[in-house]
Amino acid sequence: MQLEDKNVVIIGATGGIGRALSFAFALEGANLVLVGRRTLILKALQKEIKSLGFKGRIFIFKTDISSEKEVRRLVRKVSSNFKNIDILVNAAGIGIYKKLEDLSFDEWRRSLSINLDSVFLVIKEFLPLLKKSQKSLVFSMGSGMGKIAVSKRSAYCASKFGLRGLMLSLAKEYKNTNVNFVLLTLGSVLTAFGPLTLEEKIKKNKKGKAYLDPIDLAKTIVAKIKNDTLKEEISIYPKNYYGESKSNLT
């Protein structure tokens, strides 16, 4: 699939992976709908992309993706500007890593709400626009912890195990249609996501801890789209990620 003039919606555009994908799609000439929680950061991202000479259409929307009302409002706004959506990226997420006895019910519910429920809601509401594309793609950012259970991360693992089930089920449900579902099962990424700050991760990286680079990750995703080498689940891990011997970032 060539990306020039394709319409791309990125949920969680201001996060590390979402930001990298925003630039990667912009460089290919796609039209962008950038969705996040903070207007100022969205405006700064929009301005930075435009400063690169970006000629496509670019819209920003502040949205609480855990709210059915706000997601429906988002879809109405998008549909007033685009007849169809070619690519939908679910890149928003939270990581609450605590022992069970320290985990509040509110934290449990927020983990499921952002990492799983919102993906269901966003896909369901955008589906009519995705169906209008000749060939559309839906990406969701999964995790190795959606396949490998890890101590003290029950809320996060539960949400990512659930996300994996959702995406793989939808891939089968829509197998013979124009809507294609892809789960990106990722290992640790060099972003501010999770209990460590980006600075702390950079320090660990310099001491030998392997992380995926979000820019390289975005380039890989774009290359797979352009080369039509996508499949239902693509696993990308850094070296020595919970028993994985090496990265398959190719």
C-alpha positions as CSV (number, residue, x, y, z in Angstrom):
1,M,0.0,0.0,0.0
2,Q,1.3,3.4,-1.0
3,L,0.7,5.9,1.8
4,E,0.5,9.2,-0.1
5,D,-2.9,10.8,0.4
6,K,-4.1,8.0,2.6
7,N,-6.1,9.0,5.6
8,V,-4.5,8.0,8.9
9,V,-6.0,8.3,12.4
10,I,-3.5,7.9,15.3
11,I,-5.0,7.5,18.8
12,G,-2.3,8.4,21.4
13,A,-0.4,10.5,18.9
14,T,1.6,12.4,21.6
15,G,3.0,9.3,23.2
16,G,6.4,8.0,22.2
17,I,5.3,5.4,19.6
18,G,2.3,7.6,18.4
19,R,4.6,10.6,17.9
20,A,7.2,8.6,15.9
21,L,4.4,7.1,13.7
22,S,2.9,10.6,13.1
23,F,6.2,11.8,11.6
24,A,6.7,8.5,9.7
25,F,3.3,8.7,8.0
26,A,3.7,12.5,7.4
27,L,7.0,11.8,5.5
28,E,5.0,9.4,3.3
29,G,2.5,12.1,2.4
30,A,-0.5,10.7,4.3
31,N,-3.3,12.9,5.8
32,L,-3.3,12.8,9.5
33,V,-5.8,12.9,12.4
34,L,-3.9,13.1,15.6
35,V,-5.7,12.3,18.8
36,G,-4.5,12.8,22.4
37,R,-5.4,14.1,25.8
38,R,-3.5,17.4,25.8
39,T,-4.3,20.1,23.4
40,L,-1.0,22.0,23.8
41,I,1.1,19.0,23.1
42,L,-1.1,18.1,20.1
43,K,-0.7,21.7,18.7
44,A,3.1,21.5,19.2
45,L,3.2,18.2,17.3
46,Q,1.1,19.6,14.5
47,K,3.3,22.7,14.3
48,E,6.5,20.5,14.2
49,I,5.2,18.3,11.4
50,K,4.1,21.3,9.4
51,S,7.6,22.8,9.8
52,L,9.0,19.9,7.9
53,G,7.2,21.1,4.8
54,F,4.3,18.7,5.2
55,K,1.7,19.3,2.5
56,G,-1.1,16.9,3.6
57,R,-4.1,17.6,5.7
58,I,-3.6,17.4,9.4
59,F,-6.2,17.7,12.2
60,I,-5.8,17.4,16.0
61,F,-8.5,16.4,18.4
62,K,-8.4,16.3,22.2
63,T,-10.4,13.2,23.2
64,D,-11.0,11.1,26.3
65,I,-11.0,7.7,24.5
66,S,-12.5,6.0,27.6
67,S,-15.7,8.0,27.0
68,E,-18.1,6.6,24.6
69,K,-19.7,10.1,24.1
70,E,-16.3,11.7,23.3
71,V,-15.3,8.9,20.9
72,R,-18.5,9.2,19.0
73,R,-18.0,13.0,18.8
74,L,-14.5,12.4,17.5
75,V,-15.8,10.1,14.8
76,R,-18.4,12.7,13.7
77,K,-15.7,15.3,13.4
78,V,-13.5,13.0,11.4
79,S,-16.3,12.0,9.1
80,S,-17.1,15.6,8.4
81,N,-13.5,16.0,7.0
82,F,-12.9,12.6,5.4
83,K,-15.1,10.2,3.4
84,N,-13.1,7.2,4.6
85,I,-10.2,6.1,6.9
86,D,-7.5,3.9,5.5
87,I,-5.4,3.4,8.6
88,L,-6.4,3.4,12.3
89,V,-3.6,3.2,14.9
90,N,-4.4,2.4,18.6
91,A,-1.2,3.6,20.3
92,A,-2.6,5.0,23.6
93,G,-2.0,3.1,26.8
94,I,-1.1,3.1,30.5
95,G,1.1,0.9,32.5
96,I,0.4,0.4,36.2
97,Y,2.8,-2.1,37.7
98,K,2.0,-3.0,41.3
99,K,1.6,-6.0,43.5
100,L,-2.0,-7.2,43.8
101,E,-2.5,-5.9,47.4
102,D,-1.2,-2.5,46.4
103,L,-3.4,-2.3,43.3
104,S,-6.6,-0.3,43.8
105,F,-9.8,-1.2,42.0
106,D,-9.7,2.2,40.3
107,E,-6.3,1.5,38.9
108,W,-7.4,-1.9,37.7
109,R,-10.4,-0.4,35.9
110,R,-8.3,2.4,34.4
111,S,-5.9,-0.2,33.0
112,L,-8.7,-2.2,31.4
113,S,-10.5,1.0,30.2
114,I,-7.5,2.6,28.4
115,N,-5.7,-0.5,27.2
116,L,-8.7,-2.7,26.2
117,D,-12.1,-1.1,26.4
118,S,-11.1,2.0,24.5
119,V,-9.7,0.0,21.6
120,F,-13.0,-1.9,21.3
121,L,-14.8,1.4,21.3
122,V,-12.6,3.2,18.9
123,I,-12.6,0.4,16.4
124,K,-16.4,-0.1,16.6
125,E,-17.1,3.6,16.0
126,F,-14.6,4.0,13.2
127,L,-15.6,0.8,11.4
128,P,-18.1,2.5,9.0
129,L,-15.3,4.8,7.8
130,L,-12.8,1.9,7.6
131,K,-15.3,-0.1,5.5
132,K,-15.4,2.8,2.9
133,S,-11.7,2.4,2.2
134,Q,-10.7,0.1,-0.7
135,K,-8.3,-1.6,1.8
136,S,-8.0,-0.4,5.4
137,L,-5.7,-1.4,8.3
138,V,-6.2,-1.3,12.0
139,F,-3.1,-1.5,14.2
140,S,-3.1,-1.9,18.0
141,M,0.0,-1.8,20.2
142,G,0.2,-5.0,22.1
143,S,2.9,-6.2,24.4
144,G,5.1,-9.2,25.1
145,M,3.3,-9.1,28.5
146,G,0.1,-10.0,26.6
147,K,1.8,-13.4,25.9
148,I,4.1,-13.7,28.9
149,A,2.7,-13.3,32.4
150,V,5.0,-11.2,34.7
151,S,4.9,-10.8,38.4
152,K,3.5,-7.6,39.9
153,R,2.0,-6.6,36.6
154,S,-1.4,-8.2,36.8
155,A,-3.5,-5.2,35.6
156,Y,-1.2,-4.5,32.7
157,C,-0.9,-8.2,31.7
158,A,-4.6,-8.7,31.9
159,S,-5.3,-5.7,29.7
160,K,-2.8,-6.8,27.1
161,F,-3.8,-10.5,27.1
162,G,-7.3,-9.2,26.5
163,L,-6.2,-6.9,23.7
164,R,-4.4,-9.8,22.0
165,G,-7.6,-11.8,22.1
166,L,-9.6,-8.9,20.8
167,M,-7.4,-8.2,17.8
168,L,-6.8,-11.8,16.8
169,S,-10.5,-12.5,17.0
170,L,-11.3,-9.5,14.8
171,A,-8.6,-10.5,12.3
172,K,-10.5,-13.8,11.8
173,E,-13.9,-12.1,11.9
174,Y,-13.0,-9.7,9.1
175,K,-10.6,-12.0,7.2
176,N,-12.5,-11.9,3.9
177,T,-13.3,-8.2,4.0
178,N,-11.4,-5.0,3.1
179,V,-10.7,-4.3,6.8
180,N,-7.5,-5.8,8.1
181,F,-6.4,-6.1,11.8
182,V,-2.8,-6.2,12.9
183,L,-1.6,-6.7,16.5
184,L,2.0,-5.4,17.1
185,T,3.3,-7.4,20.0
186,L,6.2,-5.2,21.3
187,G,8.9,-5.6,23.8
188,S,10.4,-2.7,25.9
189,V,10.4,0.6,23.9
190,L,12.6,3.6,24.6
191,T,9.9,6.0,25.6
192,A,8.5,7.5,28.9
193,F,5.8,4.8,29.1
194,G,5.7,2.7,32.3
195,P,7.2,3.1,35.7
196,L,10.6,4.4,34.5
197,T,11.2,7.9,33.0
198,L,12.8,8.2,29.6
199,E,16.0,9.5,31.2
200,E,16.1,6.4,33.5
201,K,15.6,4.1,30.5
202,I,18.4,5.9,28.6
203,K,20.8,5.3,31.5
204,K,19.8,1.6,31.6
205,N,20.2,1.4,27.9
206,K,23.8,2.7,28.1
207,K,24.5,0.0,30.7
208,G,23.4,-2.7,28.4
209,K,19.6,-2.9,28.8
210,A,18.1,-3.3,25.3
211,Y,15.1,-1.3,24.1
212,L,13.4,-0.8,20.8
213,D,13.9,2.6,19.3
214,P,10.5,4.2,18.5
215,I,11.7,5.9,15.3
216,D,13.1,2.6,14.0
217,L,9.9,0.9,15.0
218,A,7.8,3.4,13.1
219,K,10.0,3.0,10.0
220,T,9.5,-0.8,10.2
221,I,5.7,-0.5,10.4
222,V,5.6,1.9,7.5
223,A,7.9,-0.4,5.4
224,K,5.7,-3.4,6.2
225,I,2.6,-1.5,5.0
226,K,4.3,-0.3,1.8
227,N,5.7,-3.8,1.1
228,D,2.4,-5.6,2.0
229,T,4.2,-7.9,4.4
230,L,1.7,-7.6,7.3
231,K,0.2,-10.5,9.2
232,E,-2.3,-10.8,12.0
233,E,0.4,-10.6,14.7
234,I,3.8,-9.1,14.4
235,S,6.1,-9.6,17.4
236,I,9.1,-7.2,17.8
237,Y,11.3,-7.6,20.8
238,P,14.7,-6.2,21.8
239,K,17.5,-8.6,22.6
240,N,17.0,-10.8,25.6
241,Y,13.4,-9.8,26.2
242,Y,12.0,-12.3,28.7
243,G,13.7,-15.2,27.0
244,E,13.6,-13.9,23.4
245,S,17.1,-14.2,22.1
246,K,17.1,-11.3,19.7
247,S,15.1,-8.5,18.0
248,N,13.2,-9.3,14.9
249,L,13.0,-5.6,13.9
250,T,13.4,-6.1,10.2
